[in-house]
Structure formats: C-alpha cells, structure tokens
Amino acid sequence: MADLKVAIAGAGGRMGAANIRAVHAAQGARLHAALSGIVVHAAFDRAGNGAIGQDAGVFAGLEPLGVLITDDIEAALRGADAIIDFTAPAASVALAERAAKGGLVHVIGTTGCTAEDDAAIRLAGANGARIVKAGNFSLGVNLLAGLVKQAAAVLGEDFDVEIVEMHHNRKVDAPSGTALMLGEAAARGRGIDLTARAVRGRDGITGARRKGDIGFASLRGGTVVGDHTVILAGEAERIELTHRADSRTIFANGAVRAALWAATQPAGFYDMADVLGF
C-alpha cells in the first residue's frame, strides 16, 4: 500500500490553505483499506501569487512540510496521484484535461462553471480522469440537498421554493454553487429542468410569481463563509431548511474524503452524493 499523493491547486488562497491543512491532518490516518495514508505532494498557484516560493505548511499555519508553493504546474503534477482544486472555471477545465492524460483523481470544488465548462470536465472523466465535482463538499450540505429533494417531491408546486444564500464580500459568482446544487435538488424532486424554471433576480414590476419556479437571492458581505436557506412557502405555512458554514475546514475535509474514495474508483464523473452513498 502507498500514500495518496495530492497536489493542491490554488494553494496560495484561503481555500487552498484549508485544503493543505486537511490533507496534512489526515496524513498517517488509515482512512481507506487500499491506501496507507494521504500526503501533500505538491502545491501550486498562478504566476504572481504572493505565496509562490513559500513552504506550503508554513503558509497554511503548520510546521514546514518541505513542499514549496510553485507556479510550475507540470512540476507540481509530476508524480501526483490526485488534485484538489478550488480555483476558477478555466483553470479547472485545464486541470481536468491534464488529469485525464495522467489518469489522476481530480476533486473539483470550483463554482461559477458554465454548461460548456461542465461538459469539458465530464469529458475528462470519460477520457481517463476520476473526477469528483460538487457545489459543496460538506456532509451537512449534502444531507440538506437530500432533504430538499424529498421535500420538493412531497410538497409539490403548491409550495413555492426560494433559495437564499450569503457569502463573504470577495466571492465573485452568484448564485453560489451550493445554492444551484440545492436548486437542482428541488428540481429533481419535482422532475423539472432547473434551467427553464430558475429565477435568479427580481427588480421592478415583475408581476406575480409563476407557479413552480425556483427562486434565488444572493447576499454578499463581510467574512461570511456560507449560509444557505431553502424556503418552501405554502398556504399559511412555511418550511425553512438552513445550513450555516462557520469554517472552510468542512469543505476541505469533504474534499479529502472524496479524493480517497475516488482513488479506488474507475475513471468517470462523480459527485459528493456518490462519495457518501446517497
């Protein structure tokens, strides 16, 4: 048995640091029968990032790991078994293509991907990569998605679905990937196409709410890690299902779990529901 050797993409950011800490925390733990452990093999970010040249452990608030953050992606992926990637859509698509060529595990927490981006990432899974992509890697959010699907199916269109999310003031995409994941769960519960029924913003004289639509509202401010509430509003009653994230650690821990799971799977495209067996 051997360690799963992980390359951390976007290592110079807050989520990258969380991923470094999560992999290091899991090092030496027997987390999978087929693996002896998991290690930070490499850490990389785009050229010009201020963390380039720093020890990945020190950057993440740990003891030195002997792994310097680099902008040389080829060098970082040499000898790696897996990539944990919370970066940007274009970067994730490019990394998925590299993962396919090398038969690597590629765990993707990147949000804001277009339909074309997702298609390219799925193609990488068909071409040899073991992709796990999710709008959110926390256990709690994935449980919430299951509850939302069930509730939407049981309650039907007599209950309006509205999804409210709030994140820190540096988040660049909206609605959040998690909000869209929850919207997809509601749409699947009702057997409808989210793209055709999503309402992503309201302003001015909008007219009455169309029955069966799934609404989204995005709030930005401060240092909020991630709050999501799914509101199911019916006649004279309302159900609210809420998840609040207090630390990025929950996402990083889920990504580590996904990487270990995917390491023993055939090439393909998976999500966190597959990892958790939902």
VEXVEXLO-769823 format. One line per 4 residues: their letters; for each residue x, y, z of C-alpha. Coordinates in pm, 1 decimal. Each point is the difference from the previous one (the first is absolute). Example, Ala and Ser with C-alpha at 12.3 -4.5 7.8 and 13.67 -1.06 7.14 Angstrom:
<rs>
AS> 1230.0:-450.0:780.0 ~ 137.0:344.0:-66.0
</rs>
This chain:
<rs>
MADL> 0.0:0.0:0.0 ~ 110.3:356.9:-64.1 ~ -100.5:351.9:93.0 ~ -233.2:194.4:-228.2
KVAI> 219.6:286.6:-121.4 ~ -205.5:317.4:-34.6 ~ 78.9:320.3:-189.4 ~ -184.2:301.9:140.6
AGAG> -116.9:243.6:-269.3 ~ -55.0:363.0:97.4 ~ 226.9:-61.7:298.5 ~ 62.3:370.9:53.4
GRMG> -363.5:75.4:87.7 ~ -216.7:-49.8:307.8 ~ -160.8:-317.5:-129.5 ~ 336.4:-126.6:-116.5
AANI> 140.0:46.4:349.7 ~ -300.0:-183.9:145.5 ~ 61.8:-288.1:-241.1 ~ 367.0:-17.1:98.9
RAVH> -99.3:-19.3:366.7 ~ -264.2:-265.3:-64.6 ~ 233.0:-227.5:-196.3 ~ 273.8:41.4:260.1
AAQG> -244.5:-73.8:282.7 ~ -98.0:-323.9:-173.0 ~ 362.2:-103.4:-59.3 ~ 81.5:-326.5:170.1
ARLH> -364.9:-77.5:70.0 ~ -116.4:-329.7:-147.8 ~ -295.7:148.8:-185.0 ~ -37.1:-258.8:-272.8
AALS> 75.6:-373.1:-9.0 ~ 187.6:31.2:-330.6 ~ 217.7:293.9:107.9 ~ 248.8:47.5:279.4
GIVV> -74.3:371.3:24.1 ~ -6.1:331.3:-182.6 ~ 269.2:266.8:-35.9 ~ 49.7:348.0:-143.5
HAAF> 217.3:-81.4:-299.9 ~ -1.9:343.4:-163.1 ~ -164.4:340.8:22.4 ~ -41.5:245.1:-283.7
DRAG> -167.9:324.6:-101.0 ~ -0.4:245.5:-286.3 ~ 310.8:202.5:-79.1 ~ 18.3:320.1:203.9
NGAI> -179.6:-135.1:306.3 ~ 172.1:128.6:312.2 ~ 30.9:-347.5:147.8 ~ 226.3:-129.7:-278.9
GQDA> 325.3:-126.1:150.4 ~ -138.8:-38.5:352.4 ~ -13.8:-332.8:179.2 ~ -356.3:-130.3:-35.5
GVFA> -16.7:-101.1:365.6 ~ 121.2:334.6:129.2 ~ -240.8:184.0:-229.8 ~ -287.0:-209.3:138.2
GLEP> 101.9:59.0:362.1 ~ 170.4:-337.2:51.3 ~ 357.3:-111.2:51.8 ~ 213.5:-6.4:-316.6
LGVL> -96.6:-284.3:-233.5 ~ 295.0:28.6:-235.2 ~ -240.0:74.4:-286.9 ~ 40.5:340.2:-161.4
ITDD> -295.6:168.5:-169.9 ~ 87.6:26.0:-367.7 ~ -144.6:143.9:-319.7 ~ 142.2:-293.2:-201.0
IEAA> -305.1:-219.6:-50.3 ~ 190.0:-267.8:-192.7 ~ 246.5:-42.3:284.7 ~ -277.8:0.6:260.1
LRGA> -193.7:-277.4:-173.0 ~ 304.7:-216.0:-66.5 ~ -39.7:-305.9:221.1 ~ -335.6:112.9:140.8
DAII> -297.5:-234.9:33.1 ~ -268.3:261.9:61.5 ~ -83.8:368.2:-30.3 ~ -218.5:190.7:243.5
DFTA> -120.0:306.1:-186.2 ~ -207.9:293.7:126.6 ~ 111.3:257.6:-255.1 ~ -172.6:154.4:-303.2
PAAS> -197.2:-154.4:-287.4 ~ 265.3:38.2:-271.4 ~ 269.6:-138.0:228.5 ~ -215.9:-296.8:102.0
VALA> -77.3:-88.2:-361.3 ~ 371.4:7.0:-86.0 ~ 86.8:-210.3:304.7 ~ -272.1:-252.1:-87.1
ERAA> 161.7:-48.9:-340.4 ~ 336.0:-60.3:170.3 ~ -166.1:-239.5:244.2 ~ -143.6:-197.6:-290.7
KGGL> 340.4:-33.3:-164.6 ~ 156.8:-122.3:324.9 ~ -291.4:-208.5:127.7 ~ -10.8:214.8:314.5
VHVI> -265.9:57.0:261.6 ~ -130.9:355.4:-36.2 ~ -216.2:139.6:279.9 ~ -165.2:323.5:-115.3
GTTG> -168.2:246.9:234.1 ~ 15.7:285.5:-251.1 ~ -326.5:189.7:-48.4 ~ -121.7:229.3:-276.4
CTAE> 52.9:-256.2:-278.2 ~ -201.5:38.3:-319.0 ~ -180.1:-285.9:-170.8 ~ 293.7:-15.7:-242.4
DDAA> 248.5:-20.7:287.6 ~ -197.0:-282.8:159.8 ~ -16.2:-185.6:-330.8 ~ 378.3:22.9:-38.0
IRLA> 50.9:-125.0:355.5 ~ -238.3:-291.4:-57.0 ~ 191.7:-85.7:-316.1 ~ 319.0:-22.6:206.0
GANG> -174.8:-260.1:214.7 ~ -85.7:-195.8:-311.0 ~ 361.3:24.2:-118.1 ~ 178.4:-143.6:302.3
ARIV> -28.8:238.3:292.8 ~ -184.0:-82.8:319.9 ~ -193.6:321.8:50.2 ~ -197.0:89.2:311.4
KAGN> -170.9:338.4:-43.8 ~ -245.2:153.0:244.0 ~ -143.1:339.9:78.7 ~ 77.9:-72.9:364.6
FSLG> 204.2:-273.0:168.6 ~ -139.6:26.1:352.1 ~ -190.4:-295.9:140.4 ~ -269.0:231.3:138.9
VNLL> -73.8:170.1:-331.3 ~ -21.2:-330.7:-182.6 ~ -245.1:-126.9:261.3 ~ -193.6:323.9:-45.2
AGLV> -17.5:-57.8:-375.8 ~ -155.3:-340.4:62.6 ~ -258.8:152.3:230.9 ~ -80.3:272.9:-252.8
KQAA> -54.4:-254.8:-277.1 ~ -232.1:-202.7:220.1 ~ -192.2:304.0:122.9 ~ -44.2:140.4:-350.7
AVLG> -132.4:-334.5:-122.5 ~ -246.1:-40.9:286.8 ~ -127.3:357.9:14.4 ~ -25.3:58.6:-374.6
EDFD> -65.4:331.9:-169.9 ~ -245.2:112.1:267.7 ~ 312.0:107.8:190.2 ~ 219.0:270.5:-155.3
VEIV> 375.4:-64.7:22.0 ~ 235.4:289.7:71.7 ~ 373.0:-40.2:70.1 ~ 184.1:273.2:189.4
EMHH> 378.7:-6.6:28.0 ~ 257.8:232.0:156.6 ~ 377.2:0.2:-41.0 ~ 299.7:221.8:69.8
NRKV> 56.0:317.4:-197.6 ~ 277.5:-150.0:-215.8 ~ -209.1:-272.8:-161.7 ~ -20.5:63.4:-373.8
DAPS> -285.5:-226.2:-119.1 ~ -370.9:-3.1:77.1 ~ -209.7:-192.1:75.2 ~ 249.2:-210.7:190.3
GTAL> 79.2:-349.3:-117.3 ~ -167.8:-132.3:312.3 ~ -317.6:197.3:-69.5 ~ -12.0:-141.4:-351.4
MLGE> 62.9:-348.3:139.6 ~ -297.8:43.8:233.5 ~ -209.4:133.8:-287.8 ~ 90.7:-307.4:-205.4
AAAR> -106.1:-218.6:292.7 ~ -339.8:171.6:12.2 ~ -35.8:-25.0:-377.4 ~ 82.1:-371.4:3.7
GRGI> -254.8:-52.2:274.2 ~ -264.0:155.6:-224.5 ~ 123.6:-152.5:-323.6 ~ 60.4:335.4:-167.8
DLTA> 290.3:173.7:-175.4 ~ 157.4:259.4:230.7 ~ 138.2:200.1:-292.1 ~ -350.4:57.9:-132.2
RAVR> -156.3:81.0:338.4 ~ 270.6:192.7:189.6 ~ -57.5:366.4:89.1 ~ 332.9:155.8:94.3
GRDG> -104.9:352.6:81.2 ~ -301.2:226.6:29.1 ~ -15.5:372.8:-48.8 ~ -275.2:243.8:-86.7
ITGA> -350.3:-105.0:-105.5 ~ 48.7:-373.5:-38.2 ~ -360.8:-115.9:10.9 ~ -126.5:-284.4:212.8
RRKG> 228.6:-291.7:75.2 ~ -35.8:-279.3:-254.6 ~ -107.5:-325.2:162.8 ~ 275.4:-260.7:4.1
DIGF> 294.2:237.6:-41.0 ~ 305.4:-34.0:223.8 ~ 128.6:336.7:117.1 ~ 349.7:105.5:105.1
ASLR> 118.8:296.8:204.4 ~ 370.5:71.4:56.8 ~ 140.4:212.0:283.1 ~ 364.0:106.0:34.8
GGTV> 179.2:154.9:296.4 ~ 269.6:-27.1:262.7 ~ 174.7:-329.9:57.0 ~ -297.1:-237.9:-17.3
VGDH> 127.0:-345.7:-100.1 ~ -337.0:-115.4:-130.7 ~ -363.8:9.1:112.8 ~ -276.2:-172.4:-198.1
TVIL> -372.8:-15.5:69.3 ~ -256.0:-180.6:-211.7 ~ -348.6:140.6:61.3 ~ -305.6:-202.8:-97.1
AGEA> -293.8:238.9:33.9 ~ -353.0:-133.4:-17.8 ~ -347.0:122.7:93.0 ~ 18.3:123.8:361.1
ERIE> 319.9:-193.7:78.9 ~ 368.8:9.0:-80.9 ~ 286.5:-247.0:36.4 ~ 358.9:126.1:17.4
LTHR> 301.0:-230.7:-32.8 ~ 328.1:171.1:88.2 ~ 370.6:-78.4:0.7 ~ 264.4:238.4:133.0
ADSR> 370.8:-56.2:-57.8 ~ 229.7:144.5:266.6 ~ 329.6:-122.5:-147.3 ~ 144.3:-104.9:-334.9
TIFA> 130.8:-308.0:177.7 ~ -327.4:-183.0:-64.7 ~ 46.2:39.4:-376.0 ~ 364.3:-104.7:12.4
NGAV> -75.8:-307.8:210.5 ~ -265.6:-101.6:-251.3 ~ 246.3:47.3:-286.0 ~ 250.5:-230.3:172.5
RAAL> -272.7:-259.1:47.7 ~ -92.3:29.6:-368.0 ~ 363.1:-40.4:-113.0 ~ 46.1:-315.5:205.6
WAAT> -326.9:-144.1:-129.5 ~ 75.1:81.6:-364.4 ~ 345.2:-157.8:20.8 ~ -161.9:-345.0:-7.5
QPAG> -262.6:77.1:-264.3 ~ 13.8:-43.3:-377.9 ~ 35.7:303.8:-222.8 ~ -318.9:202.8:-14.8
FYDM> -189.3:302.8:123.2 ~ -136.6:-9.7:355.5 ~ -149.2:234.9:256.9 ~ -5.5:9.0:377.8
ADVL> -322.2:-202.5:12.2 ~ 196.6:-286.2:-157.0 ~ 278.0:39.7:256.8 ~ -246.0:-9.0:289.6
GF> -216.0:-274.6:-150.6 ~ -316.3:210.1:-4.1
</rs>
